[in-house]
Amino acid sequence: MFATIQRLIDQEAKLAIPAANLMPRANLYDLGLTSFDAVRLLVAVERAFKVEFPREMLNRRSMASIDAIAKAVLAMEQPRAAEMRMAA
């Protein structure tokens, strides 16, 4: 998951530092992530992980770091996995 998020950051955010060199909790906004980049990154993450973030997760905190993005994706995947188990 981290490798995918790092790739998406490199593609969508164009930070001066490659995402592979960042600590998981490094603040992406402090490293140059703009609001526009954050929206592009959010859409890319949703597509890559086949999730849709609810309105309450559409905030600066959700895209603030690699760790925050991973936690947001995991939060969205857990309910989906439970729904799939119930449907089976």
mmCIF file as gemmi writes it, N, C-alpha and C atoms, coordinates in Angstrom:
data_model
loop_
_atom_site.group_PDB
_atom_site.id
_atom_site.type_symbol
_atom_site.label_atom_id
_atom_site.label_alt_id
_atom_site.label_comp_id
_atom_site.label_asym_id
_atom_site.label_entity_id
_atom_site.label_seq_id
_atom_site.pdbx_PDB_ins_code
_atom_site.Cartn_x
_atom_site.Cartn_y
_atom_site.Cartn_z
_atom_site.occupancy
_atom_site.B_iso_or_equiv
_atom_site.pdbx_formal_charge
_atom_site.auth_seq_id
_atom_site.auth_asym_id
_atom_site.pdbx_PDB_model_num
ATOM 1 N N . MET Axp A 1 ? 0.818 -1.188 0 1 0 ? 1 A 1
ATOM 2 C CA . MET Axp A 1 ? 0 0 0 1 0 ? 1 A 1
ATOM 3 C C . MET Axp A 1 ? 0.868 1.261 0 1 0 ? 1 A 1
ATOM 4 N N . PHE Axp A 2 ? 1.922 1.273 0.831 1 0 ? 2 A 1
ATOM 5 C CA . PHE Axp A 2 ? 2.784 2.456 0.907 1 0 ? 2 A 1
ATOM 6 C C . PHE Axp A 2 ? 3.452 2.741 -0.435 1 0 ? 2 A 1
ATOM 7 N N . ALA Axp A 3 ? 3.874 1.694 -1.13 1 0 ? 3 A 1
ATOM 8 C CA . ALA Axp A 3 ? 4.523 1.89 -2.421 1 0 ? 3 A 1
ATOM 9 C C . ALA Axp A 3 ? 3.56 2.516 -3.433 1 0 ? 3 A 1
ATOM 10 N N . THR Axp A 4 ? 2.317 2.094 -3.411 1 0 ? 4 A 1
ATOM 11 C CA . THR Axp A 4 ? 1.32 2.678 -4.314 1 0 ? 4 A 1
ATOM 12 C C . THR Axp A 4 ? 1.082 4.135 -3.968 1 0 ? 4 A 1
ATOM 13 N N . ILE Axp A 5 ? 0.942 4.43 -2.691 1 0 ? 5 A 1
ATOM 14 C CA . ILE Axp A 5 ? 0.735 5.823 -2.26 1 0 ? 5 A 1
ATOM 15 C C . ILE Axp A 5 ? 1.934 6.681 -2.641 1 0 ? 5 A 1
ATOM 16 N N . GLN Axp A 6 ? 3.134 6.158 -2.442 1 0 ? 6 A 1
ATOM 17 C CA . GLN Axp A 6 ? 4.338 6.914 -2.819 1 0 ? 6 A 1
ATOM 18 C C . GLN Axp A 6 ? 4.35 7.201 -4.328 1 0 ? 6 A 1
ATOM 19 N N . ARG Axp A 7 ? 3.997 6.21 -5.124 1 0 ? 7 A 1
ATOM 20 C CA . ARG Axp A 7 ? 3.949 6.4 -6.581 1 0 ? 7 A 1
ATOM 21 C C . ARG Axp A 7 ? 2.935 7.474 -6.952 1 0 ? 7 A 1
ATOM 22 N N . LEU Axp A 8 ? 1.77 7.441 -6.306 1 0 ? 8 A 1
ATOM 23 C CA . LEU Axp A 8 ? 0.729 8.433 -6.592 1 0 ? 8 A 1
ATOM 24 C C . LEU Axp A 8 ? 1.169 9.837 -6.183 1 0 ? 8 A 1
ATOM 25 N N . ILE Axp A 9 ? 1.862 9.936 -5.065 1 0 ? 9 A 1
ATOM 26 C CA . ILE Axp A 9 ? 2.378 11.243 -4.638 1 0 ? 9 A 1
ATOM 27 C C . ILE Axp A 9 ? 3.349 11.773 -5.679 1 0 ? 9 A 1
ATOM 28 N N . ASP Axp A 10 ? 4.242 10.923 -6.14 1 0 ? 10 A 1
ATOM 29 C CA . ASP Axp A 10 ? 5.213 11.352 -7.156 1 0 ? 10 A 1
ATOM 30 C C . ASP Axp A 10 ? 4.515 11.784 -8.45 1 0 ? 10 A 1
ATOM 31 N N . GLN Axp A 11 ? 3.453 11.09 -8.825 1 0 ? 11 A 1
ATOM 32 C CA . GLN Axp A 11 ? 2.746 11.409 -10.061 1 0 ? 11 A 1
ATOM 33 C C . GLN Axp A 11 ? 1.895 12.668 -9.944 1 0 ? 11 A 1
ATOM 34 N N . GLU Axp A 12 ? 1.229 12.831 -8.821 1 0 ? 12 A 1
ATOM 35 C CA . GLU Axp A 12 ? 0.23 13.891 -8.703 1 0 ? 12 A 1
ATOM 36 C C . GLU Axp A 12 ? 0.71 15.136 -7.977 1 0 ? 12 A 1
ATOM 37 N N . ALA Axp A 13 ? 1.641 14.986 -7.049 1 0 ? 13 A 1
ATOM 38 C CA . ALA Axp A 13 ? 2.025 16.128 -6.214 1 0 ? 13 A 1
ATOM 39 C C . ALA Axp A 13 ? 3.289 16.821 -6.69 1 0 ? 13 A 1
ATOM 40 N N . LYS Axp A 14 ? 4.164 16.089 -7.329 1 0 ? 14 A 1
ATOM 41 C CA . LYS Axp A 14 ? 5.407 16.682 -7.843 1 0 ? 14 A 1
ATOM 42 C C . LYS Axp A 14 ? 6.191 17.441 -6.764 1 0 ? 14 A 1
ATOM 43 N N . LEU Axp A 15 ? 6.389 16.789 -5.633 1 0 ? 15 A 1
ATOM 44 C CA . LEU Axp A 15 ? 7.196 17.388 -4.563 1 0 ? 15 A 1
ATOM 45 C C . LEU Axp A 15 ? 8.659 17.393 -4.974 1 0 ? 15 A 1
ATOM 46 N N . ALA Axp A 16 ? 9.445 18.229 -4.328 1 0 ? 16 A 1
ATOM 47 C CA . ALA Axp A 16 ? 10.871 18.318 -4.643 1 0 ? 16 A 1
ATOM 48 C C . ALA Axp A 16 ? 11.624 17.059 -4.218 1 0 ? 16 A 1
ATOM 49 N N . ILE Axp A 17 ? 11.066 16.334 -3.262 1 0 ? 17 A 1
ATOM 50 C CA . ILE Axp A 17 ? 11.691 15.13 -2.719 1 0 ? 17 A 1
ATOM 51 C C . ILE Axp A 17 ? 10.882 13.921 -3.178 1 0 ? 17 A 1
ATOM 52 N N . PRO Axp A 18 ? 11.528 12.888 -3.7 1 0 ? 18 A 1
ATOM 53 C CA . PRO Axp A 18 ? 10.777 11.673 -4.069 1 0 ? 18 A 1
ATOM 54 C C . PRO Axp A 18 ? 10.071 11.085 -2.844 1 0 ? 18 A 1
ATOM 55 N N . ALA Axp A 19 ? 8.859 10.637 -3.038 1 0 ? 19 A 1
ATOM 56 C CA . ALA Axp A 19 ? 8.065 10.104 -1.927 1 0 ? 19 A 1
ATOM 57 C C . ALA Axp A 19 ? 8.746 8.918 -1.251 1 0 ? 19 A 1
ATOM 58 N N . ALA Axp A 20 ? 9.548 8.162 -1.978 1 0 ? 20 A 1
ATOM 59 C CA . ALA Axp A 20 ? 10.25 7.02 -1.398 1 0 ? 20 A 1
ATOM 60 C C . ALA Axp A 20 ? 11.247 7.454 -0.321 1 0 ? 20 A 1
ATOM 61 N N . ASN Axp A 21 ? 11.66 8.711 -0.364 1 0 ? 21 A 1
ATOM 62 C CA . ASN Axp A 21 ? 12.622 9.226 0.619 1 0 ? 21 A 1
ATOM 63 C C . ASN Axp A 21 ? 11.948 9.866 1.833 1 0 ? 21 A 1
ATOM 64 N N . LEU Axp A 22 ? 10.627 9.88 1.868 1 0 ? 22 A 1
ATOM 65 C CA . LEU Axp A 22 ? 9.905 10.527 2.96 1 0 ? 22 A 1
ATOM 66 C C . LEU Axp A 22 ? 9.594 9.556 4.091 1 0 ? 22 A 1
ATOM 67 N N . MET Axp A 23 ? 9.609 10.077 5.292 1 0 ? 23 A 1
ATOM 68 C CA . MET Axp A 23 ? 9.131 9.297 6.435 1 0 ? 23 A 1
ATOM 69 C C . MET Axp A 23 ? 7.607 9.209 6.324 1 0 ? 23 A 1
ATOM 70 N N . PRO Axp A 24 ? 6.988 8.138 6.812 1 0 ? 24 A 1
ATOM 71 C CA . PRO Axp A 24 ? 5.54 7.982 6.659 1 0 ? 24 A 1
ATOM 72 C C . PRO Axp A 24 ? 4.723 9.142 7.239 1 0 ? 24 A 1
ATOM 73 N N . ARG Axp A 25 ? 5.229 9.796 8.26 1 0 ? 25 A 1
ATOM 74 C CA . ARG Axp A 25 ? 4.467 10.883 8.888 1 0 ? 25 A 1
ATOM 75 C C . ARG Axp A 25 ? 4.931 12.271 8.467 1 0 ? 25 A 1
ATOM 76 N N . ALA Axp A 26 ? 5.816 12.354 7.496 1 0 ? 26 A 1
ATOM 77 C CA . ALA Axp A 26 ? 6.283 13.664 7.016 1 0 ? 26 A 1
ATOM 78 C C . ALA Axp A 26 ? 5.089 14.44 6.462 1 0 ? 26 A 1
ATOM 79 N N . ASN Axp A 27 ? 4.986 15.703 6.83 1 0 ? 27 A 1
ATOM 80 C CA . ASN Axp A 27 ? 3.875 16.538 6.404 1 0 ? 27 A 1
ATOM 81 C C . ASN Axp A 27 ? 4.054 16.943 4.94 1 0 ? 27 A 1
ATOM 82 N N . LEU Axp A 28 ? 3.174 16.454 4.1 1 0 ? 28 A 1
ATOM 83 C CA . LEU Axp A 28 ? 3.274 16.717 2.665 1 0 ? 28 A 1
ATOM 84 C C . LEU Axp A 28 ? 3.045 18.188 2.343 1 0 ? 28 A 1
ATOM 85 N N . TYR Axp A 29 ? 2.217 18.856 3.129 1 0 ? 29 A 1
ATOM 86 C CA . TYR Axp A 29 ? 1.972 20.281 2.899 1 0 ? 29 A 1
ATOM 87 C C . TYR Axp A 29 ? 3.229 21.094 3.189 1 0 ? 29 A 1
ATOM 88 N N . ASP Axp A 30 ? 3.963 20.715 4.23 1 0 ? 30 A 1
ATOM 89 C CA . ASP Axp A 30 ? 5.218 21.402 4.542 1 0 ? 30 A 1
ATOM 90 C C . ASP Axp A 30 ? 6.254 21.18 3.44 1 0 ? 30 A 1
ATOM 91 N N . LEU Axp A 31 ? 6.092 20.098 2.683 1 0 ? 31 A 1
ATOM 92 C CA . LEU Axp A 31 ? 7.039 19.766 1.608 1 0 ? 31 A 1
ATOM 93 C C . LEU Axp A 31 ? 6.603 20.305 0.243 1 0 ? 31 A 1
ATOM 94 N N . GLY Axp A 32 ? 5.532 21.079 0.226 1 0 ? 32 A 1
ATOM 95 C CA . GLY Axp A 32 ? 5.12 21.735 -1.004 1 0 ? 32 A 1
ATOM 96 C C . GLY Axp A 32 ? 3.806 21.283 -1.614 1 0 ? 32 A 1
ATOM 97 N N . LEU Axp A 33 ? 3.09 20.378 -0.963 1 0 ? 33 A 1
ATOM 98 C CA . LEU Axp A 33 ? 1.801 19.938 -1.488 1 0 ? 33 A 1
ATOM 99 C C . LEU Axp A 33 ? 0.829 21.117 -1.476 1 0 ? 33 A 1
ATOM 100 N N . THR Axp A 34 ? 0.242 21.409 -2.623 1 0 ? 34 A 1
ATOM 101 C CA . THR Axp A 34 ? -0.738 22.491 -2.708 1 0 ? 34 A 1
ATOM 102 C C . THR Axp A 34 ? -2.144 21.914 -2.578 1 0 ? 34 A 1
ATOM 103 N N . SER Axp A 35 ? -3.116 22.768 -2.417 1 0 ? 35 A 1
ATOM 104 C CA . SER Axp A 35 ? -4.509 22.314 -2.348 1 0 ? 35 A 1
ATOM 105 C C . SER Axp A 35 ? -4.913 21.611 -3.637 1 0 ? 35 A 1
ATOM 106 N N . PHE Axp A 36 ? -4.491 22.152 -4.759 1 0 ? 36 A 1
ATOM 107 C CA . PHE Axp A 36 ? -4.796 21.53 -6.05 1 0 ? 36 A 1
ATOM 108 C C . PHE Axp A 36 ? -4.151 20.151 -6.146 1 0 ? 36 A 1
ATOM 109 N N . ASP Axp A 37 ? -2.881 20.051 -5.717 1 0 ? 37 A 1
ATOM 110 C CA . ASP Axp A 37 ? -2.2 18.749 -5.713 1 0 ? 37 A 1
ATOM 111 C C . ASP Axp A 37 ? -2.936 17.757 -4.816 1 0 ? 37 A 1
ATOM 112 N N . ALA Axp A 38 ? -3.413 18.235 -3.674 1 0 ? 38 A 1
ATOM 113 C CA . ALA Axp A 38 ? -4.109 17.363 -2.725 1 0 ? 38 A 1
ATOM 114 C C . ALA Axp A 38 ? -5.381 16.79 -3.335 1 0 ? 38 A 1
ATOM 115 N N . VAL Axp A 39 ? -6.106 17.609 -4.09 1 0 ? 39 A 1
ATOM 116 C CA . VAL Axp A 39 ? -7.33 17.122 -4.747 1 0 ? 39 A 1
ATOM 117 C C . VAL Axp A 39 ? -6.974 16.087 -5.807 1 0 ? 39 A 1
ATOM 118 N N . ARG Axp A 40 ? -5.952 16.367 -6.601 1 0 ? 40 A 1
ATOM 119 C CA . ARG Axp A 40 ? -5.512 15.402 -7.617 1 0 ? 40 A 1
ATOM 120 C C . ARG Axp A 40 ? -5.067 14.093 -6.961 1 0 ? 40 A 1
ATOM 121 N N . LEU Axp A 41 ? -4.339 14.204 -5.864 1 0 ? 41 A 1
ATOM 122 C CA . LEU Axp A 41 ? -3.872 13.031 -5.138 1 0 ? 41 A 1
ATOM 123 C C . LEU Axp A 41 ? -5.042 12.245 -4.574 1 0 ? 41 A 1
ATOM 124 N N . LEU Axp A 42 ? -6.013 12.928 -4.005 1 0 ? 42 A 1
ATOM 125 C CA . LEU Axp A 42 ? -7.186 12.283 -3.438 1 0 ? 42 A 1
ATOM 126 C C . LEU Axp A 42 ? -7.923 11.475 -4.496 1 0 ? 42 A 1
ATOM 127 N N . VAL Axp A 43 ? -8.131 12.061 -5.657 1 0 ? 43 A 1
ATOM 128 C CA . VAL Axp A 43 ? -8.822 11.358 -6.748 1 0 ? 43 A 1
ATOM 129 C C . VAL Axp A 43 ? -8.005 10.147 -7.201 1 0 ? 43 A 1
ATOM 130 N N . ALA Axp A 44 ? -6.703 10.313 -7.305 1 0 ? 44 A 1
ATOM 131 C CA . ALA Axp A 44 ? -5.837 9.201 -7.714 1 0 ? 44 A 1
ATOM 132 C C . ALA Axp A 44 ? -5.871 8.065 -6.696 1 0 ? 44 A 1
ATOM 133 N N . VAL Axp A 45 ? -5.885 8.401 -5.42 1 0 ? 45 A 1
ATOM 134 C CA . VAL Axp A 45 ? -5.951 7.387 -4.357 1 0 ? 45 A 1
ATOM 135 C C . VAL Axp A 45 ? -7.281 6.653 -4.433 1 0 ? 45 A 1
ATOM 136 N N . GLU Axp A 46 ? -8.366 7.397 -4.613 1 0 ? 46 A 1
ATOM 137 C CA . GLU Axp A 46 ? -9.678 6.749 -4.722 1 0 ? 46 A 1
ATOM 138 C C . GLU Axp A 46 ? -9.701 5.762 -5.896 1 0 ? 46 A 1
ATOM 139 N N . ARG Axp A 47 ? -9.16 6.169 -7.013 1 0 ? 47 A 1
ATOM 140 C CA . ARG Axp A 47 ? -9.145 5.284 -8.192 1 0 ? 47 A 1
ATOM 141 C C . ARG Axp A 47 ? -8.256 4.062 -7.962 1 0 ? 47 A 1
ATOM 142 N N . ALA Axp A 48 ? -7.081 4.281 -7.424 1 0 ? 48 A 1
ATOM 143 C CA . ALA Axp A 48 ? -6.121 3.19 -7.243 1 0 ? 48 A 1
ATOM 144 C C . ALA Axp A 48 ? -6.626 2.128 -6.27 1 0 ? 48 A 1
ATOM 145 N N . PHE Axp A 49 ? -7.296 2.579 -5.215 1 0 ? 49 A 1
ATOM 146 C CA . PHE Axp A 49 ? -7.741 1.637 -4.181 1 0 ? 49 A 1
ATOM 147 C C . PHE Axp A 49 ? -9.229 1.313 -4.285 1 0 ? 49 A 1
ATOM 148 N N . LYS Axp A 50 ? -9.88 1.877 -5.304 1 0 ? 50 A 1
ATOM 149 C CA . LYS Axp A 50 ? -11.305 1.621 -5.526 1 0 ? 50 A 1
ATOM 150 C C . LYS Axp A 50 ? -12.142 1.917 -4.285 1 0 ? 50 A 1
ATOM 151 N N . VAL Axp A 51 ? -11.92 3.099 -3.734 1 0 ? 51 A 1
ATOM 152 C CA . VAL Axp A 51 ? -12.681 3.573 -2.588 1 0 ? 51 A 1
ATOM 153 C C . VAL Axp A 51 ? -13.232 4.955 -2.928 1 0 ? 51 A 1
ATOM 154 N N . GLU Axp A 52 ? -14.207 5.392 -2.152 1 0 ? 52 A 1
ATOM 155 C CA . GLU Axp A 52 ? -14.717 6.748 -2.272 1 0 ? 52 A 1
ATOM 156 C C . GLU Axp A 52 ? -14.782 7.333 -0.861 1 0 ? 52 A 1
ATOM 157 N N . PHE Axp A 53 ? -14.013 8.372 -0.659 1 0 ? 53 A 1
ATOM 158 C CA . PHE Axp A 53 ? -13.969 8.985 0.662 1 0 ? 53 A 1
ATOM 159 C C . PHE Axp A 53 ? -15.26 9.755 0.929 1 0 ? 53 A 1
ATOM 160 N N . PRO Axp A 54 ? -15.836 9.567 2.115 1 0 ? 54 A 1
ATOM 161 C CA . PRO Axp A 54 ? -17.028 10.344 2.46 1 0 ? 54 A 1
ATOM 162 C C . PRO Axp A 54 ? -16.653 11.813 2.708 1 0 ? 54 A 1
ATOM 163 N N . ARG Axp A 55 ? -17.634 12.648 2.673 1 0 ? 55 A 1
ATOM 164 C CA . ARG Axp A 55 ? -17.435 14.087 2.823 1 0 ? 55 A 1
ATOM 165 C C . ARG Axp A 55 ? -16.592 14.442 4.054 1 0 ? 55 A 1
ATOM 166 N N . GLU Axp A 56 ? -16.823 13.763 5.155 1 0 ? 56 A 1
ATOM 167 C CA . GLU Axp A 56 ? -16.097 14.102 6.392 1 0 ? 56 A 1
ATOM 168 C C . GLU Axp A 56 ? -14.597 13.787 6.31 1 0 ? 56 A 1
ATOM 169 N N . MET Axp A 57 ? -14.202 12.99 5.33 1 0 ? 57 A 1
ATOM 170 C CA . MET Axp A 57 ? -12.776 12.683 5.161 1 0 ? 57 A 1
ATOM 171 C C . MET Axp A 57 ? -12.113 13.577 4.117 1 0 ? 57 A 1
ATOM 172 N N . LEU Axp A 58 ? -12.87 14.424 3.478 1 0 ? 58 A 1
ATOM 173 C CA . LEU Axp A 58 ? -12.331 15.329 2.467 1 0 ? 58 A 1
ATOM 174 C C . LEU Axp A 58 ? -11.793 16.575 3.162 1 0 ? 58 A 1
ATOM 175 N N . ASN Axp A 59 ? -10.648 16.397 3.783 1 0 ? 59 A 1
ATOM 176 C CA . ASN Axp A 59 ? -10.038 17.502 4.52 1 0 ? 59 A 1
ATOM 177 C C . ASN Axp A 59 ? -8.52 17.412 4.426 1 0 ? 59 A 1
ATOM 178 N N . ARG Axp A 60 ? -7.889 18.433 4.901 1 0 ? 60 A 1
ATOM 179 C CA . ARG Axp A 60 ? -6.428 18.545 4.831 1 0 ? 60 A 1
ATOM 180 C C . ARG Axp A 60 ? -5.728 17.404 5.572 1 0 ? 60 A 1
ATOM 181 N N . ARG Axp A 61 ? -6.283 16.977 6.685 1 0 ? 61 A 1
ATOM 182 C CA . ARG Axp A 61 ? -5.666 15.915 7.497 1 0 ? 61 A 1
ATOM 183 C C . ARG Axp A 61 ? -5.562 14.596 6.739 1 0 ? 61 A 1
ATOM 184 N N . SER Axp A 62 ? -6.548 14.281 5.914 1 0 ? 62 A 1
ATOM 185 C CA . SER Axp A 62 ? -6.564 12.994 5.21 1 0 ? 62 A 1
ATOM 186 C C . SER Axp A 62 ? -5.433 12.847 4.203 1 0 ? 62 A 1
ATOM 187 N N . MET Axp A 63 ? -4.914 13.955 3.696 1 0 ? 63 A 1
ATOM 188 C CA . MET Axp A 63 ? -3.842 13.924 2.702 1 0 ? 63 A 1
ATOM 189 C C . MET Axp A 63 ? -2.531 14.491 3.256 1 0 ? 63 A 1
ATOM 190 N N . ALA Axp A 64 ? -2.423 14.632 4.558 1 0 ? 64 A 1
ATOM 191 C CA . ALA Axp A 64 ? -1.274 15.315 5.163 1 0 ? 64 A 1
ATOM 192 C C . ALA Axp A 64 ? 0.023 14.515 5.13 1 0 ? 64 A 1
ATOM 193 N N . SER Axp A 65 ? -0.072 13.202 5.053 1 0 ? 65 A 1
ATOM 194 C CA . SER Axp A 65 ? 1.142 12.372 5.073 1 0 ? 65 A 1
ATOM 195 C C . SER Axp A 65 ? 0.833 11.02 4.432 1 0 ? 65 A 1
ATOM 196 N N . ILE Axp A 66 ? 1.861 10.276 4.157 1 0 ? 66 A 1
ATOM 197 C CA . ILE Axp A 66 ? 1.675 8.924 3.616 1 0 ? 66 A 1
ATOM 198 C C . ILE Axp A 66 ? 0.886 8.091 4.613 1 0 ? 66 A 1
ATOM 199 N N . ASP Axp A 67 ? 1.241 8.218 5.876 1 0 ? 67 A 1
ATOM 200 C CA . ASP Axp A 67 ? 0.56 7.476 6.935 1 0 ? 67 A 1
ATOM 201 C C . ASP Axp A 67 ? -0.922 7.85 7.008 1 0 ? 67 A 1
ATOM 202 N N . ALA Axp A 68 ? -1.243 9.135 6.916 1 0 ? 68 A 1
ATOM 203 C CA . ALA Axp A 68 ? -2.634 9.584 6.97 1 0 ? 68 A 1
ATOM 204 C C . ALA Axp A 68 ? -3.436 9.049 5.79 1 0 ? 68 A 1
ATOM 205 N N . ILE Axp A 69 ? -2.825 9.046 4.618 1 0 ? 69 A 1
ATOM 206 C CA . ILE Axp A 69 ? -3.507 8.525 3.425 1 0 ? 69 A 1
ATOM 207 C C . ILE Axp A 69 ? -3.774 7.03 3.592 1 0 ? 69 A 1
ATOM 208 N N . ALA Axp A 70 ? -2.782 6.295 4.067 1 0 ? 70 A 1
ATOM 209 C CA . ALA Axp A 70 ? -2.946 4.845 4.274 1 0 ? 70 A 1
ATOM 210 C C . ALA Axp A 70 ? -4.06 4.564 5.282 1 0 ? 70 A 1
ATOM 211 N N . LYS Axp A 71 ? -4.096 5.324 6.365 1 0 ? 71 A 1
ATOM 212 C CA . LYS Axp A 71 ? -5.146 5.136 7.37 1 0 ? 71 A 1
ATOM 213 C C . LYS Axp A 71 ? -6.524 5.436 6.794 1 0 ? 71 A 1
ATOM 214 N N . ALA Axp A 72 ? -6.618 6.466 5.967 1 0 ? 72 A 1
ATOM 215 C CA . ALA Axp A 72 ? -7.903 6.81 5.347 1 0 ? 72 A 1
ATOM 216 C C . ALA Axp A 72 ? -8.361 5.685 4.42 1 0 ? 72 A 1
ATOM 217 N N . VAL Axp A 73 ? -7.447 5.153 3.636 1 0 ? 73 A 1
ATOM 218 C CA . VAL Axp A 73 ? -7.798 4.054 2.729 1 0 ? 73 A 1
ATOM 219 C C . VAL Axp A 73 ? -8.232 2.827 3.53 1 0 ? 73 A 1
ATOM 220 N N . LEU Axp A 74 ? -7.487 2.489 4.559 1 0 ? 74 A 1
ATOM 221 C CA . LEU Axp A 74 ? -7.844 1.332 5.386 1 0 ? 74 A 1
ATOM 222 C C . LEU Axp A 74 ? -9.205 1.507 6.041 1 0 ? 74 A 1
ATOM 223 N N . ALA Axp A 75 ? -9.509 2.716 6.471 1 0 ? 75 A 1
ATOM 224 C CA . ALA Axp A 75 ? -10.812 2.985 7.084 1 0 ? 75 A 1
ATOM 225 C C . ALA Axp A 75 ? -11.941 2.749 6.087 1 0 ? 75 A 1
ATOM 226 N N . MET Axp A 76 ? -11.683 3.025 4.809 1 0 ? 76 A 1
ATOM 227 C CA . MET Axp A 76 ? -12.699 2.818 3.788 1 0 ? 76 A 1
ATOM 228 C C . MET Axp A 76 ? -12.778 1.357 3.344 1 0 ? 76 A 1
ATOM 229 N N . GLU Axp A 77 ? -11.67 0.649 3.399 1 0 ? 77 A 1
ATOM 230 C CA . GLU Axp A 77 ? -11.66 -0.749 2.959 1 0 ? 77 A 1
ATOM 231 C C . GLU Axp A 77 ? -12.299 -1.677 3.975 1 0 ? 77 A 1
ATOM 232 N N . GLN Axp A 78 ? -12.204 -1.382 5.257 1 0 ? 78 A 1
ATOM 233 C CA . GLN Axp A 78 ? -12.741 -2.27 6.285 1 0 ? 78 A 1
ATOM 234 C C . GLN Axp A 78 ? -14.257 -2.444 6.18 1 0 ? 78 A 1
ATOM 235 N N . PRO Axp A 79 ? -15.032 -1.36 6.058 1 0 ? 79 A 1
ATOM 236 C CA . PRO Axp A 79 ? -16.48 -1.568 5.906 1 0 ? 79 A 1
ATOM 237 C C . PRO Axp A 79 ? -16.83 -2.32 4.623 1 0 ? 79 A 1
ATOM 238 N N . ARG Axp A 80 ? -16.078 -2.063 3.557 1 0 ? 80 A 1
ATOM 239 C CA . ARG Axp A 80 ? -16.336 -2.743 2.285 1 0 ? 80 A 1
ATOM 240 C C . ARG Axp A 80 ? -16.076 -4.235 2.411 1 0 ? 80 A 1
ATOM 241 N N . ALA Axp A 81 ? -15.027 -4.618 3.113 1 0 ? 81 A 1
ATOM 242 C CA . ALA Axp A 81 ? -14.716 -6.035 3.315 1 0 ? 81 A 1
ATOM 243 C C . ALA Axp A 81 ? -15.812 -6.706 4.134 1 0 ? 81 A 1
ATOM 244 N N . ALA Axp A 82 ? -16.322 -6.01 5.147 1 0 ? 82 A 1
ATOM 245 C CA . ALA Axp A 82 ? -17.392 -6.573 5.97 1 0 ? 82 A 1
ATOM 246 C C . ALA Axp A 82 ? -18.661 -6.765 5.137 1 0 ? 82 A 1
ATOM 247 N N . GLU Axp A 83 ? -18.961 -5.807 4.253 1 0 ? 83 A 1
ATOM 248 C CA . GLU Axp A 83 ? -20.131 -5.936 3.382 1 0 ? 83 A 1
ATOM 249 C C . GLU Axp A 83 ? -19.993 -7.129 2.457 1 0 ? 83 A 1
ATOM 250 N N . MET Axp A 84 ? -18.794 -7.36 1.941 1 0 ? 84 A 1
ATOM 251 C CA . MET Axp A 84 ? -18.574 -8.486 1.028 1 0 ? 84 A 1
ATOM 252 C C . MET Axp A 84 ? -18.735 -9.809 1.752 1 0 ? 84 A 1
ATOM 253 N N . ARG Axp A 85 ? -18.272 -9.881 3.011 1 0 ? 85 A 1
ATOM 254 C CA . ARG Axp A 85 ? -18.429 -11.121 3.779 1 0 ? 85 A 1
ATOM 255 C C . ARG Axp A 85 ? -19.912 -11.404 4.04 1 0 ? 85 A 1
ATOM 256 N N . MET Axp A 86 ? -20.674 -10.357 4.324 1 0 ? 86 A 1
ATOM 257 C CA . MET Axp A 86 ? -22.102 -10.531 4.621 1 0 ? 86 A 1
ATOM 258 C C . MET Axp A 86 ? -22.866 -10.975 3.363 1 0 ? 86 A 1
ATOM 259 N N . ALA Axp A 87 ? -22.441 -10.502 2.213 1 0 ? 87 A 1
ATOM 260 C CA . ALA Axp A 87 ? -23.117 -10.827 0.965 1 0 ? 87 A 1
ATOM 261 C C . ALA Axp A 87 ? -22.824 -12.259 0.506 1 0 ? 87 A 1
ATOM 262 N N . ALA Axp A 88 ? -21.713 -12.809 0.963 1 0 ? 88 A 1
ATOM 263 C CA . ALA Axp A 88 ? -21.308 -14.149 0.51 1 0 ? 88 A 1
ATOM 264 C C . ALA Axp A 88 ? -22.121 -15.245 1.135 1 0 ? 88 A 1
